[in-house]
């Protein structure tokens, strides 16, 4: 599930609509659809949508972009009772990683260099020393990203919207939801709006600020 360096995949570009990846072992399809990317010097921000065929019949709670879709900022960390795992981390593309206790430290069992501390909330540090802070209450949403220079991106969650603030350059992004908690718009730091369209629980269109659109169709499978 998702994209990892230890899985062999076939990847191909989809014109202006991102990249499709097929896992050569399982046949699972992952599509990475870019929505916004900036070039800020201190802490660049990306907002991408990721489709995973494993999740095709499910909407992702809290930031619903339609069946099978999630955004890269919807990362979670929760306790786990699966095998020897103490915690479960779901990364930016939806890949689950299990955190185990080894020699007094919480580390990921895949050997990706992830280390978890729980003394002051849940803080996950990667091999580049970037720190990810999560809510300790379910569903354990990502609330802050901090780089080695102390630059931060904070994510404030509510039923109506997500507010994303980059403290390095004081940029603010907003993800607006409708009454059913489906994401309807993404507003970037320049005030430009990307709109998402749905039908029968599926994402069918993404309309960008320049009025260009990506339209999405699905097979019965």
N, C-alpha and C positions, 0 to 999 in steps of 0.2 A: 504494500500500500504506500502511495506517495513516491518520492524520488530520493534515492540515496546512492552514493558512489559505489557501494558494494553490490548493487543490482545492475544487471546489464539491460539497457533499454535502447530502443530505436527512436530517434527524435527527428521531427521534421517541422519546418516553419509553415504557418497557416496564413499566408499573405500578411496582412496587417493585424491579424487576430491572435498573435502569440505563437506558441509552440505546442505541438502534441508529442507525447512520449508514450510508447508502448513497452510495458515490461515483457521482455522476451521469454521469461519463465512462466509467468501467470497469465499474460495476455491483458492485464489491466491497463486501461487508458487513463492518462493524466494529461490535462490541458492547462497550460499556464497562460492566462489572458491578462496582459498589462493594462491597468487603468490609468495610473499616474506615476511618474517618476520625476524627481527634481534633481538638481545638480548642486545642492547646498554644500558648502565646503565643510561645515562642522559635523553634520549628521544627516546625510541624504535620506529621503523618505520614499518608500515604494508602497503603492497600493495595487495589489494584483488579485485576481480571482483564480482559484484553482479548482478544476473539475476532476473528480476521481470516480471512475465507473463503479468502484466498490460501494460508494455512497449514493448511487444513482436514484435510489428510492427514498432517500432521506433528506430532509432539510436540516441544516446545521443550526442548532438552537442558539439564539442570542444574536446572530448576525446572518440571517437567512437570505441567501442569494439564489434559492431554488434548489431542487433536488440534485444532490451530488456536488454542489458548489460551496466553496468557503472562501473567505478572504485570508490573505497571508498574515494579517494581524490577529486573527482569531486563533491564537495559540492557548493551550490550557495545560494546567498541571494539577493533578488530583492524587489522592491516596489510592493505592492499589492492593488487591488481595490475590492477584494472579501470580501463581508460582512463588518465586522468591522475591518478587518485586515489592517495593515499599511505596513507590510512586509511579505514576504514568504521565509522561509528557507527550503532548500532541503538537508537532511542530508546524511550521508555516504552510507546508503542503499537505498536512493531514497525516503524516507518518507518525505512528505511536512509538515511543521509546520508553523502555522500562528502567527505572532507577532502583538499584540494589544497594544494600549496605555491605561494604567490603573494607576490612581493616579500619573500621570506625568512620568511614567516609561514604557518603551517598554519591555513587557514580552510575553512569549509564552502562547497561550490560553489553552494548554493541561496540564499546571501545572508541566512541566518538570524542572523548575528552570532555564530556559534560560532568559538572560537579554541582551538587545541590547542597545548600545550607538552609536550615529551618529555624535558626535561633532568632531571627528577626523577620518573620514571614518566610515565604518561599522565594529563594533567590537562586536561579540557575545560571551558572557561568560556563561559557563555552571555551574552546581551546585558544581563542583569540582574546580572551578575558573580557568579552562583552557580557554584561549581566542583564538577566531577564527576571523581573519581579512579577509575581502572580498573587491574586487573591487567595487567601487560605480557606475561604468558604467556597462550596460548590457553586458553579462548575469550574472554579479556579482560573478565571480569565487573566490574560497578560495585561498588566497595568503600567509597566515601565521598562524601557530599554536604556541602558547606560553604557557608553563606550569607555575606553581606558583614560580618556581626557576629561571625563565627568560630564560630557554632553549627554542630554537625556531626551527621550521621546516618551511622553506620558499618554496613557489611554484611559479616558474616563467613560465608564459604561452606564447607560440608563436604558429604560424601556424604549424611549423615543429616539435616542441617537447615541453615537460614539463621538467623543470629542478628542482629537489627537493633537497634542501640542509638542512642538520641538523647541526645547528651551534654548538650544544653541543659537538659533536664528529667530526665535519667537514667531514661528510659523504655526498656523492653526488650520486643521482639516476637520471636516464634519461628515459623518456618515449618518444620514437621516433614515428612519424607519417608519413604516405605516403602522396602523393600529394592530396589525397582526404580527408585527416585529419583522416584517420583510423589508430588506433594504431597498429604498426607492431612489435615493440620490447620494452621490459623493461630491462634496464641494471642496475644491482644493484651496491652497493658501492664497490664490489670486482671485478667489470668488467665482471661479468657473465650475460649472455643474455637469456631471455625468449622470445620466438617467438610466435606470434598469427597468425592463419590461418583462412581465411574467404571464404565463398561461398554463392552467392546470398544474400548478405547482412547479413549473419549469421556467428557468431563465431563457427567454427567447430573443432578447435584444439588449444591446448596450449602445446608447446614443451619447456621443462625446460632445464636448463644448463647441466644436466646429461644425456640428450637425451631422457629421459622418457617423455611420452606425455599423455595428457588427450584429448580424442576425444569426440565430442558432436554431438548428433543427435536430431532431433526435430520431433514431430508428426505434422499432418496437423492442429491440433487445437492449 
